[in-house]
Amino acid sequence: MNSDIILYNEIKTARQAKKISQEELARMVGTTRQTIISIEKNQFNPSAKLALLICIALDKKFEELFHF
């Protein structure tokens, strides 16, 4: 299995559309602003739990926010 698979995302676009800051999103999902930054820059793949919490916070389906 290729461990270099990157899970791309549309979190920044969805977050900005809802006028939510990185800090606010981080608080909503129980993580840090630095983690949100890393996810938005595709430098870090979130856990399944964190990805689900982000989807809930942004009111989006998983497939609307994440893709390979």
The first five atom37 places (N, CA, C, CB, O) and aatype in JSON, in Angstrom:
{
  "aatype": [12, 2, 15, 3, 9, 9, 10, 18, 2, 6, 9, 11, 16, 0, 1, 5, 0, 11, 11, 9, 15, 5, 6, 6, 10, 0, 1, 12, 19, 7, 16, 16, 1, 5, 16, 9, 9, 15, 9, 6, 11, 2, 5, 13, 2, 14, 15, 0, 11, 10, 0, 10, 10, 9, 4, 9, 0, 10, 3, 11, 11, 13, 6, 6, 10, 13, 8, 13],
  "atom_mask": [
    [1, 1, 1, 1, 1],
    [1, 1, 1, 1, 1],
    [1, 1, 1, 1, 1],
    [1, 1, 1, 1, 1],
    [1, 1, 1, 1, 1],
    [1, 1, 1, 1, 1],
    [1, 1, 1, 1, 1],
    [1, 1, 1, 1, 1],
    [1, 1, 1, 1, 1],
    [1, 1, 1, 1, 1],
    [1, 1, 1, 1, 1],
    [1, 1, 1, 1, 1],
    [1, 1, 1, 1, 1],
    [1, 1, 1, 1, 1],
    [1, 1, 1, 1, 1],
    [1, 1, 1, 1, 1],
    [1, 1, 1, 1, 1],
    [1, 1, 1, 1, 1],
    [1, 1, 1, 1, 1],
    [1, 1, 1, 1, 1],
    [1, 1, 1, 1, 1],
    [1, 1, 1, 1, 1],
    [1, 1, 1, 1, 1],
    [1, 1, 1, 1, 1],
    [1, 1, 1, 1, 1],
    [1, 1, 1, 1, 1],
    [1, 1, 1, 1, 1],
    [1, 1, 1, 1, 1],
    [1, 1, 1, 1, 1],
    [1, 1, 1, 0, 1],
    [1, 1, 1, 1, 1],
    [1, 1, 1, 1, 1],
    [1, 1, 1, 1, 1],
    [1, 1, 1, 1, 1],
    [1, 1, 1, 1, 1],
    [1, 1, 1, 1, 1],
    [1, 1, 1, 1, 1],
    [1, 1, 1, 1, 1],
    [1, 1, 1, 1, 1],
    [1, 1, 1, 1, 1],
    [1, 1, 1, 1, 1],
    [1, 1, 1, 1, 1],
    [1, 1, 1, 1, 1],
    [1, 1, 1, 1, 1],
    [1, 1, 1, 1, 1],
    [1, 1, 1, 1, 1],
    [1, 1, 1, 1, 1],
    [1, 1, 1, 1, 1],
    [1, 1, 1, 1, 1],
    [1, 1, 1, 1, 1],
    [1, 1, 1, 1, 1],
    [1, 1, 1, 1, 1],
    [1, 1, 1, 1, 1],
    [1, 1, 1, 1, 1],
    [1, 1, 1, 1, 1],
    [1, 1, 1, 1, 1],
    [1, 1, 1, 1, 1],
    [1, 1, 1, 1, 1],
    [1, 1, 1, 1, 1],
    [1, 1, 1, 1, 1],
    [1, 1, 1, 1, 1],
    [1, 1, 1, 1, 1],
    [1, 1, 1, 1, 1],
    [1, 1, 1, 1, 1],
    [1, 1, 1, 1, 1],
    [1, 1, 1, 1, 1],
    [1, 1, 1, 1, 1],
    [1, 1, 1, 1, 1]
  ],
  "atom_positions": [
    [[0.84, -1.18, 0.0], [0.0, 0.0, 0.0], [0.89, 1.25, 0.0], [-0.96, 0.0, 1.22], [1.91, 1.28, 0.68]],
    [[0.5, 2.24, -0.74], [1.28, 3.47, -0.86], [0.97, 4.39, 0.31], [0.99, 4.18, -2.2], [-0.16, 4.86, 0.45]],
    [[1.95, 4.65, 1.16], [1.73, 5.53, 2.32], [1.82, 7.01, 1.95], [2.74, 5.21, 3.41], [1.64, 7.87, 2.8]],
    [[2.11, 7.3, 0.69], [2.22, 8.69, 0.24], [0.93, 9.23, -0.36], [3.33, 8.8, -0.78], [0.93, 10.29, -0.99]],
    [[-0.17, 8.5, -0.17], [-1.45, 8.95, -0.71], [-1.87, 10.21, 0.04], [-2.55, 7.84, -0.59], [-1.88, 10.25, 1.27]],
    [[-2.22, 11.23, -0.72], [-2.64, 12.5, -0.13], [-4.15, 12.63, -0.28], [-1.9, 13.7, -0.8], [-4.7, 12.46, -1.36]],
    [[-4.8, 12.95, 0.81], [-6.23, 13.2, 0.81], [-6.42, 14.7, 0.64], [-6.91, 12.68, 2.13], [-6.27, 15.46, 1.59]],
    [[-6.76, 15.11, -0.57], [-6.97, 16.53, -0.85], [-8.3, 16.97, -0.25], [-6.94, 16.81, -2.37], [-9.17, 16.15, 0.03]],
    [[-8.45, 18.27, -0.04], [-9.69, 18.73, 0.58], [-10.08, 20.12, 0.1], [-9.54, 18.74, 2.09], [-9.3, 20.86, -0.49]],
    [[-11.32, 20.44, 0.39], [-11.91, 21.74, 0.07], [-12.32, 22.46, 1.35], [-13.13, 21.58, -0.88], [-13.26, 23.25, 1.36]],
    [[-11.61, 22.18, 2.43], [-11.98, 22.73, 3.74], [-11.87, 24.25, 3.75], [-11.08, 22.14, 4.82], [-12.78, 24.93, 4.23]],
    [[-10.79, 24.78, 3.23], [-10.61, 26.24, 3.25], [-11.77, 26.94, 2.54], [-9.27, 26.63, 2.6], [-12.31, 27.92, 3.06]],
    [[-12.14, 26.46, 1.37], [-13.23, 27.06, 0.61], [-14.54, 26.99, 1.39], [-13.38, 26.36, -0.76], [-15.27, 27.98, 1.48]],
    [[-14.84, 25.82, 1.95], [-16.09, 25.64, 2.7], [-16.08, 26.48, 3.97], [-16.29, 24.15, 3.05], [-17.09, 27.07, 4.34]],
    [[-14.94, 26.55, 4.63], [-14.8, 27.33, 5.86], [-15.01, 28.81, 5.58], [-13.43, 27.11, 6.51], [-15.73, 29.49, 6.31]],
    [[-14.38, 29.3, 4.53], [-14.51, 30.71, 4.18], [-15.94, 31.06, 3.74], [-13.53, 31.07, 3.06], [-16.42, 32.15, 4.03]],
    [[-16.6, 30.14, 3.06], [-17.99, 30.37, 2.64], [-18.91, 30.53, 3.85], [-18.48, 29.21, 1.76], [-19.9, 31.27, 3.79]],
    [[-18.59, 29.84, 4.94], [-19.39, 29.94, 6.17], [-18.87, 31.05, 7.09], [-19.39, 28.6, 6.91], [-19.4, 31.26, 8.18]],
    [[-17.82, 31.75, 6.63], [-17.22, 32.84, 7.41], [-16.75, 32.38, 8.8], [-18.21, 33.99, 7.56], [-16.99, 33.03, 9.81]],
    [[-16.07, 31.23, 8.79], [-15.5, 30.65, 10.01], [-13.99, 30.76, 9.91], [-15.96, 29.16, 10.21], [-13.41, 30.39, 8.89]],
    [[-13.35, 31.25, 10.95], [-11.89, 31.34, 10.96], [-11.29, 29.96, 11.24], [-11.41, 32.37, 12.02], [-11.98, 29.04, 11.69]],
    [[-9.99, 29.83, 10.97], [-9.3, 28.59, 11.28], [-9.37, 28.31, 12.78], [-7.82, 28.65, 10.81], [-9.55, 27.17, 13.2]],
    [[-9.23, 29.33, 13.58], [-9.29, 29.19, 15.04], [-10.67, 28.71, 15.48], [-8.95, 30.53, 15.72], [-10.77, 27.84, 16.34]],
    [[-11.72, 29.29, 14.9], [-13.08, 28.88, 15.26], [-13.33, 27.42, 14.87], [-14.11, 29.8, 14.56], [-13.9, 26.66, 15.66]],
    [[-12.92, 27.04, 13.67], [-13.09, 25.66, 13.24], [-12.32, 24.72, 14.16], [-12.63, 25.48, 11.78], [-12.83, 23.66, 14.55]],
    [[-11.12, 25.09, 14.5], [-10.3, 24.26, 15.4], [-11.02, 24.04, 16.73], [-8.92, 24.92, 15.65], [-11.08, 22.92, 17.24]],
    [[-11.58, 25.11, 17.3], [-12.32, 24.98, 18.56], [-13.55, 24.1, 18.4], [-12.74, 26.37, 19.08], [-13.86, 23.29, 19.28]],
    [[-14.23, 24.24, 17.27], [-15.45, 23.46, 17.02], [-15.17, 21.96, 16.97], [-16.09, 23.9, 15.72], [-16.01, 21.16, 17.39]],
    [[-14.01, 21.59, 16.46], [-13.7, 20.17, 16.28], [-12.69, 19.62, 17.29], [-13.17, 19.94, 14.89], [-12.32, 18.45, 17.24]],
    [[-12.26, 20.47, 18.21], [-11.38, 20.01, 19.29], [-9.94, 19.78, 18.89], [0.0, 0.0, 0.0], [-9.31, 18.81, 19.33]],
    [[-9.42, 20.66, 18.06], [-8.02, 20.56, 17.66], [-7.39, 21.94, 17.69], [-7.88, 19.92, 16.25], [-7.97, 22.88, 18.23]],
    [[-6.21, 22.07, 17.12], [-5.52, 23.36, 17.13], [-5.61, 24.03, 15.76], [-4.05, 23.18, 17.53], [-5.88, 23.39, 14.75]],
    [[-5.38, 25.32, 15.75], [-5.36, 26.07, 14.5], [-4.26, 25.54, 13.59], [-5.15, 27.58, 14.76], [-4.44, 25.46, 12.38]],
    [[-3.13, 25.17, 14.17], [-2.01, 24.63, 13.39], [-2.41, 23.35, 12.66], [-0.81, 24.36, 14.3], [-1.98, 23.12, 11.53]],
    [[-3.23, 22.52, 13.3], [-3.7, 21.29, 12.66], [-4.6, 21.62, 11.47], [-4.45, 20.4, 13.66], [-4.48, 21.01, 10.41]],
    [[-5.49, 22.59, 11.65], [-6.38, 23.01, 10.55], [-5.55, 23.55, 9.39], [-7.39, 24.08, 11.04], [-5.83, 23.24, 8.24]],
    [[-4.55, 24.36, 9.69], [-3.66, 24.89, 8.65], [-3.0, 23.75, 7.89], [-2.59, 25.82, 9.26], [-2.97, 23.75, 6.66]],
    [[-2.46, 22.77, 8.61], [-1.78, 21.64, 7.98], [-2.72, 20.82, 7.11], [-1.15, 20.74, 9.04], [-2.33, 20.36, 6.03]],
    [[-3.96, 20.64, 7.56], [-4.93, 19.89, 6.77], [-5.28, 20.67, 5.51], [-6.21, 19.6, 7.6], [-5.31, 20.1, 4.42]],
    [[-5.55, 21.97, 5.66], [-5.9, 22.79, 4.5], [-4.79, 22.83, 3.46], [-6.24, 24.21, 4.94], [-5.06, 22.93, 2.26]],
    [[-3.55, 22.75, 3.89], [-2.4, 22.77, 2.97], [-2.04, 21.37, 2.47], [-1.19, 23.4, 3.65], [-1.03, 21.2, 1.79]],
    [[-2.86, 20.38, 2.81], [-2.62, 18.99, 2.42], [-1.29, 18.46, 2.93], [-2.67, 18.85, 0.91], [-0.68, 17.6, 2.3]],
    [[-0.84, 18.96, 4.06], [0.4, 18.49, 4.68], [0.12, 17.41, 5.72], [1.14, 19.65, 5.33], [1.04, 16.72, 6.17]],
    [[-1.15, 17.25, 6.09], [-1.55, 16.31, 7.14], [-2.91, 15.73, 6.79], [-1.57, 17.0, 8.53], [-3.84, 16.47, 6.48]],
    [[-3.02, 14.4, 6.84], [-4.31, 13.74, 6.64], [-4.99, 13.58, 7.99], [-4.13, 12.36, 5.93], [-4.42, 12.98, 8.9]],
    [[-6.22, 14.11, 8.13], [-6.91, 13.98, 9.41], [-7.34, 12.54, 9.66], [-8.12, 14.91, 9.45], [-7.51, 11.76, 8.72]],
    [[-7.51, 12.2, 10.93], [-8.07, 10.9, 11.28], [-9.5, 10.85, 10.77], [-8.0, 10.64, 12.82], [-10.08, 11.89, 10.43]],
    [[-10.07, 9.67, 10.73], [-11.47, 9.54, 10.3], [-12.38, 10.34, 11.22], [-11.9, 8.05, 10.28], [-13.32, 10.99, 10.76]],
    [[-12.11, 10.3, 12.52], [-12.92, 11.04, 13.48], [-12.84, 12.54, 13.24], [-12.48, 10.7, 14.91], [-13.86, 13.23, 13.23]],
    [[-11.64, 13.05, 13.06], [-11.46, 14.49, 12.84], [-12.1, 14.91, 11.52], [-9.97, 14.86, 12.85], [-12.72, 15.97, 11.44]],
    [[-11.95, 14.1, 10.48], [-12.58, 14.41, 9.19], [-14.09, 14.48, 9.34], [-12.19, 13.35, 8.12], [-14.73, 15.37, 8.78]],
    [[-14.67, 13.54, 10.09], [-16.11, 13.55, 10.31], [-16.54, 14.8, 11.09], [-16.55, 12.28, 11.07], [-17.56, 15.41, 10.76]],
    [[-15.78, 15.17, 12.11], [-16.11, 16.36, 12.89], [-16.03, 17.63, 12.03], [-15.16, 16.48, 14.1], [-16.85, 18.53, 12.19]],
    [[-15.07, 17.69, 11.14], [-14.95, 18.83, 10.23], [-16.16, 18.88, 9.3], [-13.63, 18.75, 9.41], [-16.71, 19.95, 9.06]],
    [[-16.56, 17.73, 8.78], [-17.74, 17.68, 7.91], [-18.98, 18.18, 8.64], [-17.98, 16.24, 7.4], [-19.76, 18.95, 8.09]],
    [[-19.16, 17.75, 9.87], [-20.31, 18.19, 10.67], [-20.24, 19.68, 10.91], [-20.36, 17.43, 12.01], [-21.23, 20.39, 10.76]],
    [[-19.06, 20.18, 11.3], [-18.91, 21.6, 11.61], [-19.18, 22.48, 10.4], [-17.51, 21.88, 12.13], [-19.71, 23.58, 10.53]],
    [[-18.8, 21.99, 9.21], [-18.99, 22.78, 7.99], [-20.28, 22.41, 7.25], [-17.8, 22.58, 7.07], [-20.56, 22.96, 6.18]],
    [[-21.05, 21.49, 7.83], [-22.33, 21.06, 7.25], [-22.13, 20.56, 5.81], [-23.35, 22.21, 7.28], [-22.86, 20.96, 4.9]],
    [[-21.15, 19.69, 5.63], [-20.83, 19.12, 4.32], [-20.71, 17.61, 4.43], [-19.52, 19.73, 3.75], [-20.39, 17.08, 5.49]],
    [[-20.97, 16.91, 3.32], [-20.74, 15.48, 3.26], [-19.24, 15.25, 3.05], [-21.58, 14.82, 2.11], [-18.53, 16.12, 2.54]],
    [[-18.77, 14.07, 3.46], [-17.35, 13.75, 3.34], [-16.88, 13.95, 1.9], [-17.08, 12.31, 3.79], [-15.83, 14.55, 1.67]],
    [[-17.64, 13.45, 0.94], [-17.22, 13.52, -0.46], [-17.25, 14.93, -1.02], [-18.1, 12.65, -1.31], [-16.68, 15.19, -2.08]],
    [[-17.9, 15.85, -0.33], [-17.88, 17.27, -0.74], [-16.6, 17.95, -0.28], [-19.1, 18.01, -0.17], [-16.17, 18.93, -0.89]],
    [[-15.99, 17.45, 0.77], [-14.79, 18.09, 1.32], [-13.49, 17.38, 0.98], [-14.9, 18.18, 2.8], [-12.45, 18.03, 0.87]],
    [[-13.53, 16.06, 0.81], [-12.31, 15.29, 0.65], [-12.3, 14.49, -0.64], [-12.12, 14.36, 1.82], [-13.33, 13.97, -1.07]],
    [[-11.12, 14.4, -1.27], [-10.94, 13.61, -2.49], [-9.47, 13.26, -2.65], [-11.45, 14.39, -3.74], [-8.6, 13.9, -2.07]],
    [[-9.22, 12.22, -3.46], [-7.84, 11.79, -3.73], [-7.35, 12.39, -5.01], [-7.74, 10.27, -3.8], [-6.21, 12.15, -5.4]]
  ]
}
